[in-house]
Amino acid sequence: MVDASLSITVKFFATYQDVYGVPEVVWSFPVGTVVSEVFDRCVREHPQLESLRSTTRFGINLEFVEASTVLAPHDEVVLIPPVSGG
């Protein structure tokens, strides 16, 4: 039987790391999942993160991507919250 799930590493920074208390997790998602669904899972687990929806950017394997980008096996996803400073 073919495995119909993807193992994805999710790296957390700033607010995300503060909320989760770890720098990264490994999650499984169904084949065909888009990167915005990683954020959706974060919000289901920690509803306070919803306030970051409009300002979070996504990266896969060290490249910025659109929220609609489909995940591939063993992708490394980064949720990039708004940053300030200089």
MODELLER restraints for C-alpha pairs under 7 A, 6 or more apart:
rsr = mdl.restraints
at = mdl.atoms
rsr.add(forms.Gaussian(group=physical.xy_distance, feature=features.Distance(at['CA:4:A'], at['CA:30:A']), mean=5.99, stdev=0.5))
rsr.add(forms.Gaussian(group=physical.xy_distance, feature=features.Distance(at['CA:4:A'], at['CA:31:A']), mean=5.71, stdev=0.5))
rsr.add(forms.Gaussian(group=physical.xy_distance, feature=features.Distance(at['CA:5:A'], at['CA:28:A']), mean=6.11, stdev=0.5))
rsr.add(forms.Gaussian(group=physical.xy_distance, feature=features.Distance(at['CA:5:A'], at['CA:29:A']), mean=5.36, stdev=0.5))
rsr.add(forms.Gaussian(group=physical.xy_distance, feature=features.Distance(at['CA:5:A'], at['CA:30:A']), mean=4.31, stdev=0.5))
rsr.add(forms.Gaussian(group=physical.xy_distance, feature=features.Distance(at['CA:5:A'], at['CA:31:A']), mean=5.24, stdev=0.5))
rsr.add(forms.Gaussian(group=physical.xy_distance, feature=features.Distance(at['CA:6:A'], at['CA:28:A']), mean=5.26, stdev=0.5))
rsr.add(forms.Gaussian(group=physical.xy_distance, feature=features.Distance(at['CA:6:A'], at['CA:29:A']), mean=5.15, stdev=0.5))
rsr.add(forms.Gaussian(group=physical.xy_distance, feature=features.Distance(at['CA:6:A'], at['CA:30:A']), mean=5.98, stdev=0.5))
rsr.add(forms.Gaussian(group=physical.xy_distance, feature=features.Distance(at['CA:6:A'], at['CA:31:A']), mean=6.00, stdev=0.5))
rsr.add(forms.Gaussian(group=physical.xy_distance, feature=features.Distance(at['CA:6:A'], at['CA:72:A']), mean=6.92, stdev=0.5))
rsr.add(forms.Gaussian(group=physical.xy_distance, feature=features.Distance(at['CA:6:A'], at['CA:73:A']), mean=4.95, stdev=0.5))
rsr.add(forms.Gaussian(group=physical.xy_distance, feature=features.Distance(at['CA:6:A'], at['CA:74:A']), mean=6.88, stdev=0.5))
rsr.add(forms.Gaussian(group=physical.xy_distance, feature=features.Distance(at['CA:7:A'], at['CA:26:A']), mean=6.65, stdev=0.5))
rsr.add(forms.Gaussian(group=physical.xy_distance, feature=features.Distance(at['CA:7:A'], at['CA:27:A']), mean=5.81, stdev=0.5))
rsr.add(forms.Gaussian(group=physical.xy_distance, feature=features.Distance(at['CA:7:A'], at['CA:28:A']), mean=4.58, stdev=0.5))
rsr.add(forms.Gaussian(group=physical.xy_distance, feature=features.Distance(at['CA:7:A'], at['CA:29:A']), mean=6.70, stdev=0.5))
rsr.add(forms.Gaussian(group=physical.xy_distance, feature=features.Distance(at['CA:7:A'], at['CA:73:A']), mean=5.90, stdev=0.5))
rsr.add(forms.Gaussian(group=physical.xy_distance, feature=features.Distance(at['CA:7:A'], at['CA:74:A']), mean=5.43, stdev=0.5))
rsr.add(forms.Gaussian(group=physical.xy_distance, feature=features.Distance(at['CA:8:A'], at['CA:26:A']), mean=5.54, stdev=0.5))
rsr.add(forms.Gaussian(group=physical.xy_distance, feature=features.Distance(at['CA:8:A'], at['CA:27:A']), mean=5.37, stdev=0.5))
rsr.add(forms.Gaussian(group=physical.xy_distance, feature=features.Distance(at['CA:8:A'], at['CA:28:A']), mean=6.08, stdev=0.5))
rsr.add(forms.Gaussian(group=physical.xy_distance, feature=features.Distance(at['CA:8:A'], at['CA:73:A']), mean=6.69, stdev=0.5))
rsr.add(forms.Gaussian(group=physical.xy_distance, feature=features.Distance(at['CA:8:A'], at['CA:74:A']), mean=5.07, stdev=0.5))
rsr.add(forms.Gaussian(group=physical.xy_distance, feature=features.Distance(at['CA:8:A'], at['CA:75:A']), mean=5.31, stdev=0.5))
rsr.add(forms.Gaussian(group=physical.xy_distance, feature=features.Distance(at['CA:8:A'], at['CA:76:A']), mean=6.05, stdev=0.5))
rsr.add(forms.Gaussian(group=physical.xy_distance, feature=features.Distance(at['CA:9:A'], at['CA:24:A']), mean=6.85, stdev=0.5))
rsr.add(forms.Gaussian(group=physical.xy_distance, feature=features.Distance(at['CA:9:A'], at['CA:25:A']), mean=5.80, stdev=0.5))
rsr.add(forms.Gaussian(group=physical.xy_distance, feature=features.Distance(at['CA:9:A'], at['CA:26:A']), mean=4.41, stdev=0.5))
rsr.add(forms.Gaussian(group=physical.xy_distance, feature=features.Distance(at['CA:9:A'], at['CA:27:A']), mean=6.44, stdev=0.5))
rsr.add(forms.Gaussian(group=physical.xy_distance, feature=features.Distance(at['CA:9:A'], at['CA:74:A']), mean=6.88, stdev=0.5))
rsr.add(forms.Gaussian(group=physical.xy_distance, feature=features.Distance(at['CA:9:A'], at['CA:75:A']), mean=6.44, stdev=0.5))
rsr.add(forms.Gaussian(group=physical.xy_distance, feature=features.Distance(at['CA:9:A'], at['CA:76:A']), mean=4.78, stdev=0.5))
rsr.add(forms.Gaussian(group=physical.xy_distance, feature=features.Distance(at['CA:9:A'], at['CA:77:A']), mean=6.10, stdev=0.5))
rsr.add(forms.Gaussian(group=physical.xy_distance, feature=features.Distance(at['CA:10:A'], at['CA:24:A']), mean=5.43, stdev=0.5))
rsr.add(forms.Gaussian(group=physical.xy_distance, feature=features.Distance(at['CA:10:A'], at['CA:25:A']), mean=5.35, stdev=0.5))
rsr.add(forms.Gaussian(group=physical.xy_distance, feature=features.Distance(at['CA:10:A'], at['CA:26:A']), mean=6.10, stdev=0.5))
rsr.add(forms.Gaussian(group=physical.xy_distance, feature=features.Distance(at['CA:10:A'], at['CA:76:A']), mean=5.92, stdev=0.5))
rsr.add(forms.Gaussian(group=physical.xy_distance, feature=features.Distance(at['CA:10:A'], at['CA:77:A']), mean=4.78, stdev=0.5))
rsr.add(forms.Gaussian(group=physical.xy_distance, feature=features.Distance(at['CA:10:A'], at['CA:78:A']), mean=5.89, stdev=0.5))
rsr.add(forms.Gaussian(group=physical.xy_distance, feature=features.Distance(at['CA:11:A'], at['CA:23:A']), mean=5.88, stdev=0.5))
rsr.add(forms.Gaussian(group=physical.xy_distance, feature=features.Distance(at['CA:11:A'], at['CA:24:A']), mean=4.26, stdev=0.5))
rsr.add(forms.Gaussian(group=physical.xy_distance, feature=features.Distance(at['CA:11:A'], at['CA:25:A']), mean=6.70, stdev=0.5))
rsr.add(forms.Gaussian(group=physical.xy_distance, feature=features.Distance(at['CA:11:A'], at['CA:77:A']), mean=6.17, stdev=0.5))
rsr.add(forms.Gaussian(group=physical.xy_distance, feature=features.Distance(at['CA:11:A'], at['CA:78:A']), mean=5.02, stdev=0.5))
rsr.add(forms.Gaussian(group=physical.xy_distance, feature=features.Distance(at['CA:12:A'], at['CA:23:A']), mean=5.10, stdev=0.5))
rsr.add(forms.Gaussian(group=physical.xy_distance, feature=features.Distance(at['CA:12:A'], at['CA:24:A']), mean=5.53, stdev=0.5))
rsr.add(forms.Gaussian(group=physical.xy_distance, feature=features.Distance(at['CA:12:A'], at['CA:78:A']), mean=6.49, stdev=0.5))
rsr.add(forms.Gaussian(group=physical.xy_distance, feature=features.Distance(at['CA:12:A'], at['CA:79:A']), mean=6.40, stdev=0.5))
rsr.add(forms.Gaussian(group=physical.xy_distance, feature=features.Distance(at['CA:13:A'], at['CA:23:A']), mean=6.82, stdev=0.5))
rsr.add(forms.Gaussian(group=physical.xy_distance, feature=features.Distance(at['CA:17:A'], at['CA:23:A']), mean=5.70, stdev=0.5))
rsr.add(forms.Gaussian(group=physical.xy_distance, feature=features.Distance(at['CA:32:A'], at['CA:70:A']), mean=5.99, stdev=0.5))
rsr.add(forms.Gaussian(group=physical.xy_distance, feature=features.Distance(at['CA:32:A'], at['CA:71:A']), mean=6.76, stdev=0.5))
rsr.add(forms.Gaussian(group=physical.xy_distance, feature=features.Distance(at['CA:33:A'], at['CA:70:A']), mean=5.70, stdev=0.5))
rsr.add(forms.Gaussian(group=physical.xy_distance, feature=features.Distance(at['CA:33:A'], at['CA:71:A']), mean=5.84, stdev=0.5))
rsr.add(forms.Gaussian(group=physical.xy_distance, feature=features.Distance(at['CA:34:A'], at['CA:67:A']), mean=6.90, stdev=0.5))
rsr.add(forms.Gaussian(group=physical.xy_distance, feature=features.Distance(at['CA:34:A'], at['CA:68:A']), mean=5.41, stdev=0.5))
rsr.add(forms.Gaussian(group=physical.xy_distance, feature=features.Distance(at['CA:34:A'], at['CA:69:A']), mean=5.25, stdev=0.5))
rsr.add(forms.Gaussian(group=physical.xy_distance, feature=features.Distance(at['CA:34:A'], at['CA:70:A']), mean=4.17, stdev=0.5))
rsr.add(forms.Gaussian(group=physical.xy_distance, feature=features.Distance(at['CA:34:A'], at['CA:71:A']), mean=5.58, stdev=0.5))
rsr.add(forms.Gaussian(group=physical.xy_distance, feature=features.Distance(at['CA:35:A'], at['CA:67:A']), mean=5.52, stdev=0.5))
rsr.add(forms.Gaussian(group=physical.xy_distance, feature=features.Distance(at['CA:35:A'], at['CA:68:A']), mean=6.30, stdev=0.5))
rsr.add(forms.Gaussian(group=physical.xy_distance, feature=features.Distance(at['CA:35:A'], at['CA:69:A']), mean=5.73, stdev=0.5))
rsr.add(forms.Gaussian(group=physical.xy_distance, feature=features.Distance(at['CA:35:A'], at['CA:70:A']), mean=6.23, stdev=0.5))
rsr.add(forms.Gaussian(group=physical.xy_distance, feature=features.Distance(at['CA:35:A'], at['CA:71:A']), mean=6.16, stdev=0.5))
rsr.add(forms.Gaussian(group=physical.xy_distance, feature=features.Distance(at['CA:36:A'], at['CA:67:A']), mean=4.81, stdev=0.5))
rsr.add(forms.Gaussian(group=physical.xy_distance, feature=features.Distance(at['CA:36:A'], at['CA:68:A']), mean=6.49, stdev=0.5))
rsr.add(forms.Gaussian(group=physical.xy_distance, feature=features.Distance(at['CA:43:A'], at['CA:49:A']), mean=5.47, stdev=0.5))
rsr.add(forms.Gaussian(group=physical.xy_distance, feature=features.Distance(at['CA:43:A'], at['CA:50:A']), mean=5.67, stdev=0.5))
rsr.add(forms.Gaussian(group=physical.xy_distance, feature=features.Distance(at['CA:52:A'], at['CA:81:A']), mean=6.88, stdev=0.5))
rsr.add(forms.Gaussian(group=physical.xy_distance, feature=features.Distance(at['CA:55:A'], at['CA:81:A']), mean=6.52, stdev=0.5))
rsr.add(forms.Gaussian(group=physical.xy_distance, feature=features.Distance(at['CA:55:A'], at['CA:82:A']), mean=5.90, stdev=0.5))
rsr.add(forms.Gaussian(group=physical.xy_distance, feature=features.Distance(at['CA:56:A'], at['CA:79:A']), mean=6.49, stdev=0.5))
rsr.add(forms.Gaussian(group=physical.xy_distance, feature=features.Distance(at['CA:56:A'], at['CA:80:A']), mean=5.39, stdev=0.5))
rsr.add(forms.Gaussian(group=physical.xy_distance, feature=features.Distance(at['CA:56:A'], at['CA:81:A']), mean=4.65, stdev=0.5))
rsr.add(forms.Gaussian(group=physical.xy_distance, feature=features.Distance(at['CA:56:A'], at['CA:82:A']), mean=6.28, stdev=0.5))
rsr.add(forms.Gaussian(group=physical.xy_distance, feature=features.Distance(at['CA:57:A'], at['CA:79:A']), mean=6.13, stdev=0.5))
rsr.add(forms.Gaussian(group=physical.xy_distance, feature=features.Distance(at['CA:57:A'], at['CA:80:A']), mean=4.95, stdev=0.5))
rsr.add(forms.Gaussian(group=physical.xy_distance, feature=features.Distance(at['CA:57:A'], at['CA:81:A']), mean=6.58, stdev=0.5))
rsr.add(forms.Gaussian(group=physical.xy_distance, feature=features.Distance(at['CA:58:A'], at['CA:64:A']), mean=5.82, stdev=0.5))
rsr.add(forms.Gaussian(group=physical.xy_distance, feature=features.Distance(at['CA:58:A'], at['CA:65:A']), mean=5.68, stdev=0.5))
rsr.add(forms.Gaussian(group=physical.xy_distance, feature=features.Distance(at['CA:58:A'], at['CA:66:A']), mean=6.76, stdev=0.5))
rsr.add(forms.Gaussian(group=physical.xy_distance, feature=features.Distance(at['CA:58:A'], at['CA:67:A']), mean=6.64, stdev=0.5))
rsr.add(forms.Gaussian(group=physical.xy_distance, feature=features.Distance(at['CA:58:A'], at['CA:78:A']), mean=5.87, stdev=0.5))
rsr.add(forms.Gaussian(group=physical.xy_distance, feature=features.Distance(at['CA:58:A'], at['CA:79:A']), mean=5.10, stdev=0.5))
rsr.add(forms.Gaussian(group=physical.xy_distance, feature=features.Distance(at['CA:58:A'], at['CA:80:A']), mean=5.92, stdev=0.5))
rsr.add(forms.Gaussian(group=physical.xy_distance, feature=features.Distance(at['CA:59:A'], at['CA:65:A']), mean=5.44, stdev=0.5))
rsr.add(forms.Gaussian(group=physical.xy_distance, feature=features.Distance(at['CA:59:A'], at['CA:77:A']), mean=5.64, stdev=0.5))
rsr.add(forms.Gaussian(group=physical.xy_distance, feature=features.Distance(at['CA:59:A'], at['CA:78:A']), mean=4.92, stdev=0.5))
rsr.add(forms.Gaussian(group=physical.xy_distance, feature=features.Distance(at['CA:59:A'], at['CA:79:A']), mean=6.60, stdev=0.5))
rsr.add(forms.Gaussian(group=physical.xy_distance, feature=features.Distance(at['CA:60:A'], at['CA:75:A']), mean=6.41, stdev=0.5))
rsr.add(forms.Gaussian(group=physical.xy_distance, feature=features.Distance(at['CA:60:A'], at['CA:76:A']), mean=5.52, stdev=0.5))
rsr.add(forms.Gaussian(group=physical.xy_distance, feature=features.Distance(at['CA:60:A'], at['CA:77:A']), mean=4.64, stdev=0.5))
rsr.add(forms.Gaussian(group=physical.xy_distance, feature=features.Distance(at['CA:60:A'], at['CA:78:A']), mean=6.35, stdev=0.5))
rsr.add(forms.Gaussian(group=physical.xy_distance, feature=features.Distance(at['CA:61:A'], at['CA:75:A']), mean=6.24, stdev=0.5))
rsr.add(forms.Gaussian(group=physical.xy_distance, feature=features.Distance(at['CA:61:A'], at['CA:76:A']), mean=5.15, stdev=0.5))
rsr.add(forms.Gaussian(group=physical.xy_distance, feature=features.Distance(at['CA:61:A'], at['CA:77:A']), mean=6.59, stdev=0.5))
